[in-house]
Amino acid sequence: MNATYQFNWSVIDAHMWPMLVGLVLMIRLTIVGMVISLAFGLILALMRMSAARPVRVLASGVIDVVRSVPLIILLFWLYYGLAAQLGIAMQAFTAGAIALGITGSAYMAEVYRGGLEAVESGQREAAAAMGLTRAVAFQTVVLPQAARLVVAPTINVFVMLLKGATIMSTIGVADMIFVARQVSLRTFTPFELYTFAGLVLIVITLILAAIGGVIERRLSKGAGRHA
């Protein structure tokens, strides 16, 4: 960095509000992507654990392919490629949410699968002995126990999507990074603006990790009392 560079931290105060508005948009985008991930991730996990081999192979292939594709490539393919081919006027926010949802689904599928497979088979056998159908046993016995095991990994996926949301400014989503770039072009203070954005994301990540730890400990204590 040039030794004569003059730091101008006052630019943060001057543009705090638009950057926070951009942060809210980024979080909204991440939440929508996470909701998609939770829903389709469970579907993929159940397919991955299916007794039918073709279904397992299909789900495994989808998961591997999605996890191998960089998020920015998927984003551009959706926004600039697929939408144009189908003649759809896709909004940048929509494309971003779908891209995050697709990526998150592949990771949540493995999170769900790990949680479901960690539930002891004896629990399923006991449910069957009580006359519960597989569907009822899954909803009332397996899923509640698996949910306790997937809390921390799910928060990790959310954090991953939040970090991924930082590239959505490349297609015009007016998030915090977009605002930082636009302001820096006018004020020539990219270091200050991007440092602030990075610190905000670090704080959010640490808070989420702490919340996840608290929830996980409480669920573990609850499970211990009912053991």
N, C-alpha and C positions, 0 to 999 in steps of 0.2 A: 504494500500500500504506500502511496506517496506520503513522504514524511511531512509535507506541507498541508495534508488534508485537514480541514477544519471540521470537527465533529459538531453536528447541529441537532442535539437531542430535542430541541424545542419543536422540531417538526412533528414529533410524536404527539405532543400536547395539541398542536394545531389540527392534527388529522386523526385524533383518537376516536371520535365518534364514527366517521365513515369506516374505519378499520374494524371497530367493534360490530358495526352493522354487517360488514363482510364476514366476520367471524360467526355471527348468528346464522347467516346463510350457509356457511360451510358446515356448521353443526346440523342444521336442518337437512342438508344434502346427505350427510353421513347417516343420520337417523333413518331417512327414507331408504337408503341403500342397505342399512342394517336390517330393517323390517323385511325387505325382499330376501336378504340373506338367510334370515331365520326361517322363513317359510319354505323357500326352495331348497335350502340346505337340509332341512328335515326330510323333504321328499327324496333328495339324492341319497341321503344316508340310509333311508329305508330301502331304496332300490339297491344300494350297495350291499345291503345285508339280505337281500331277497334269496329265496331258495332256488329261484330260476336263474340258471347260469347266464343266459343272454342278457337278462336285466342287470345282473351284477357287472358283467363286462361293459355294458353300455354306460352305466353310472360311473364305473371306474375310469373309462375312457374320457367321459365328459369332465370329470374332476381333474384328471391329469392334464388334459389339454388346456382347460381354463387356468389352472395354476401355472402353466408354462408360458402363457401369453402375457407380456407386460401390460399393465393397466392402461398406459397411455396409447398403446396400439389398439386395444379393445375400444377405448374411448373414441379414437379417431375413426375406427372402422364403423362404429355405430353412428357417429355424428356426421361424418363426411361421406362415408361409403354406403351403408345400408339405408339410411334415410333418403339419400339421393336416388338410389336404385329403386326404392319403393315409392318415390315421389311424396315422401312424408315431410312436412315442415316440423321437424323435431326440435323442441326447445333445448337449449344448452343444459338447463337444470335437469330435464328429463333424461337426456343422454347420459349425464353424469351419474344420476341415481341408478339408472339401469346398469351402467358399467360397474359401479361399485357393488350393486346387488349381485351381478353375475360372478364377479371375483369373490365376493364374500360368501356366496353360496357354496363354492367349491371348498373353501376353508371350513365353513360351518358344518358341511357334510362330514368331514373327518372329525370335527369336535363332537358332533352328535354320535357318530359311530363309536368313538372311543368311550363316551359316557354310557351308551346303551350296552356295549359289550362288557363294560366293567361291572354291570349289575349281575350278581351271582345267578347262575342257572337254577339254583334251588328256589329262588324267589318265584321264577316262572312256574316251576313244578308245583310249588305250594299253591299258587293261584289256580293252576289247572285242577289240582286235587280238590279245591273248593268249588269247582264247577264253573269258574269264570271262563268266558270265551277269550281267545287270544287278543281280540280288540279291547275288551274290557280290562284284561290283565295288563295290557300295554299302557292304557290310559291311567289306571288306578295304582298299579304296582311298579312297573318298570320306569315309566316316564318321570314320576316324581323323584325317584332315586337317582336317575340319570341327570336330572336337572341340577341336582346339588353338585354333581361332578363337573358340569360344563360351565359353571359361572365364571371362573377365572379365565379359561380359554376363550369364552365368548367376549369378555371385556377386551382381551388381547386382539381379537378380530375387529372389534369396534375401533380400537386405537389404530390398527392397521388401515382401516377404511378412512379414518380421520386424516391420517398422513397421506393416504392416496388422494383425498379430496383436494389437496394442495395443488394438484396438476389441473384441476378443472378450469382454472383461469385461462388455460391454453385454448379453450373453445369459447371463451367469453363469459363464463360464470363470474359474476361480480362479487367474489368472495374476498377474504382478507388479503390473499396474495395478489389478486387482481388490483385491489385498491393500492397496495404497497407499490406495485409496479407503476401504476398510473401516476401516483404522487411522486415517486422517485424520478420519473421522467421530467417532471416540472421543477422539482426542487434539487435534483442531483444529490440526493441523500439515500442511496440504496442501502448502505451499510446500516444506518440507524433503523430504517423501516423494516428491513428483513430480519435484523436482530430482534426487534420488538415482536415481530410475527413468530419467530422461532421460540422466543421465551414464553409467549402465550401458549403455544402448542405444547411446550415442555411442561408447563404448569398444569394444563388440562390433562395431559397423559399421567402425570404423577398423582393427580387427584383421582382419576379413574382407577389407577392401580391400587390406591389406598382403599377406595370404596369396594373394589373387588375383593381385596384381602379381608375386609371387615365382614362382607356378606358370606364369603367362603368359610370363615371361622365360625360365624353364627350358625350356618347350616350344618357344619361339622359337629358343633356342640349339640344341636338339636337332634342330629342323627344318633349321637352317642347316648343321649338320654332315652331314645326310643329303641336302642339296640337290645 
